[in-house]
Amino acid sequence: MEKNIEIVIIEDEEDILELIEYHLQKEGYETAGFLSTEHVEQFLEEERPSLMIVDRNLPGVEGSEFVSYIREMGYDIPVIFLTAKDQESQLEEGYESGGDDYMTKPFSTKELLLRVKALLKRSGALAPQDKIKYKDMVLDAAKKVAYINGESVSLTLREFNLLLTFVRNVDKPLTRDYLREEAWGSEGDEVNDNAVNVAINRLKKKIDPTGEKGYFTPVWGVGYKFV
C-alpha cells in the first residue's frame, strides 16, 4: 500500500463509521471520520484527502447537498456515496451532485474496499508502486533511481531511500527516528541525529543544489518536513 492516502468518512451511525475506518486502516489507508458534515469543510482546507465516503442520510446537511457544495467550492475529491436510497431517481440525483460511485446499505465491506481501490486508481491517487512522481522528480522504486526533469541523479542507496521516504510523506513532519527506520533499516540504531542531518544536507545538495526549491524544512523538536 502506498503511504499518504487519506480517506474521509462522513457517516452518522457510529458503529458503521468505526467498522469502515477499521477495515480501511487494516488495508493501510489513513482515515478521518466524521458523524456529520459540520467540521469537514475546515478539515478539507487543511488536509488533502484522496477520497471521501459520504452517507446520504446525514443530520443537518444531506450528503449529496454537501458534496454538491464542495464541488462548487472547487474540490474534486472522488466521492463514494453510502445510502439506503436505491431508487433510480435517487441514484441519479447522487451522481448529478458530484458522486463518483454508489453503494446501498447494507453493503459488503469487501466490495467497498474493492470500489475504494478502483476509484483511487482511476483518480491517480494509487499510482504504480514502482514509479512515484513529485513536482519535477520521478522516483523509480524498483530500480532505485531518481530523475529530475528527466535526467538521472547520482544518489547512494541510502540517499535514495531517504528521498523516497520524504516523497511518500510530503508535508508531514518526520522524526529522525522514523527516517532512521525507513532509510537505514536495521542499521538505524547505530545512526545518530547528526548523521541524519548530514545525509539530508548531502541529499539536498544533489536534488536542489541552488536551494531555490526549498524542499526540506526543519521542524523544531521533531525533525524535517518535505514540501
N, C-alpha and C positions, 0 to 999 in steps of 0.2 A: 504493500500500500504506500502510495506516495504521500509524504507528510504534508501538513499545512492545508488539508482540505477540511474546511469547517462547514457544518450543516446546521441551519437554524430550523427548529421545530416549533410551530405555534399550535398548541393543542390544549383545549381547556379541561380535558379529562386527564387528571394527574397520573393515573395508572397507565394509560395509553402512552402519555408523554414519556414516562420513565421506561416503559417497555421499548419504545422506538429508540430512545437515547442509548439504552443498554446494548441493543443489537448493532447500532451504528458504531458505537465506541469499540465493540468487540471486533468489528471489521477494520478498525484503525482510524476511523474518522474522528475529528473533534466535533463536539456538539454544543449548541446553546439552546436551551429550552425555555419557552415562554407559555404561560397559561392564557395570555390574551395578547392583543397587538400593542398594548399600552406603551411598552418601552422598546419596541422593536425598531422603530424609526431611528431613535437615538443610537441604538446598537449598530445599525447599518451605516451611520455616519462615522463610526469609529472603527468598525471591522470590515473585512471583505470576505463574507461567506461565499462558498461556491455553489450552494443550493439551499432552497427553502422548502420545507414540508409544511403545508398550511391546511388546517382544518377549516372547512367552510362554515361550520356552525360554531361561531365564537361569540363570547359575550361582548357587548358594545358594538364593535365594527365587524360585520360579516366578512369572512375570509377573502372572498373574491373581490369585495369592495376595497379591502386593504391592499390587495395585490394590484388592482387597477390604479389605486392611488400612488403606490410606489413606482409603478411603470410611468405614470405621468411625471413623477419626480426625477425620472431618468435612470432608475435602477433596472438592469436587465438580467438580474439573477434568475436562473432557472427555478421554476416552481412546480412542485407536485402537490395537487390538492387531495385531501382526505375528506370523505364525506359519506353521509348516509343517503344523500340525494343522488339517485341514479336514473332519474327520468331524462330522456334525451334533451329536452329543452334546458334542464338544469346543467347538464354536462356541457352543452353548447355555451351557456352563459359563463361557465367557469373558464372555458378556453378563450372566450372573447375578452375576458377580463385580464388575460395575460398568463394563464396557466399553461404549462408545457406537458403535463401528464396528470392522470386522474386515477385515484383508487377509491373504491367504495368500501365502506365498513360493513361487516368485519373483513379484515384483509389478512393475507398471509405475510408475515414478516420476511420470509424468504423472497417472496415476489417483490416486496417493497425494496429490499436490498438490491435485487437484480435491476429494478427500474431506476434506482438511485445511480447505480454504476453505469447503466446505459445512458442516462441523461448527463452525467458528468463527462462521459466520453464524447458525447455529441457536442457539449459546450466547450470541450478542450481542456477542462479542468483536470481530467485524468489523462495526461499526456503519456506517451510510451515511456516506460521506466528507464530505457537506456539513454534517452536524449532529453535534456531539460534546458529550456530557453529562458533567459532573463536579460532584458534590455539588449545590449549588443553582444551578449555571451551565449554560447551553446556549450553545454557540458555533455560529453558522451561518457556516461557512467560505465558502459561495458568496456570501452577502450581506455578509460581513464585519461581522456584528452579534453582540454578546454580550447575553445575557439573564440576569438574576439574579432568581430567584423570579418568572419570567415577565415582568419589566419590563426593557426595553432600557436599556443603559448607554451613555452617550456616550463612545466611545473613538476616538482617532485611528487611522488605518490602522496606524501603527507600533505603537501600544499593543495593537491587536487581534492583530497578527502575533506580538507578544511573548507575549501571553496564550495564544494558540493553541499556540505552541512549548512553553510550560510545561505546558499541559494534556495535550499529546501525550507528555510526558516526566515524568509525575508520579513523585515520589520519586527522581528521578535528578539527581545533581549536574551542572549545566550550566555550562560555562565561558563567560566573557564573549565569547570568540572565536566560540563556537558560536551564542550569542544574536545576536551581530552578523550572522553569516552568514544565520541564519534570519529575523530580524526586519528587518534593514536591507538585506539582499541585497548588490548591487554597491556600495552606498554605505557598507557596513560598515567598509571600510578607513579611512575618514575619521572614524570614531566612536571616541572614547577611552573608557577604562574608566569615567571619571566620568560621561560621558553615558549609559552603560548603567545605572549606578546611579540616576541622576536619573530616567530613563524608568521603571525598575522602581518607584521610590518614587511617581511620579505614578500609575502603574497600580494600585499597592497602595491608594492613597487613593480611587480610583474604585470598586474592587471590594470593598474591605474598609475602609471609612472609619473604623470604630471600632478596627480592628486585632485584633478578637476572634477572627477565623478563622485568623489566623497562617499564611496561605498560603505566604509567602516566608521561607526560611531561608538566611542567608548560610553558605556553605561555605568555610572558611578555605583560602586558597591555590588555590581552584578558581573559585568563582563563586556561584551560587544553586541552591537546590533548592525545588521547588514541592510542597507536601504537602496 
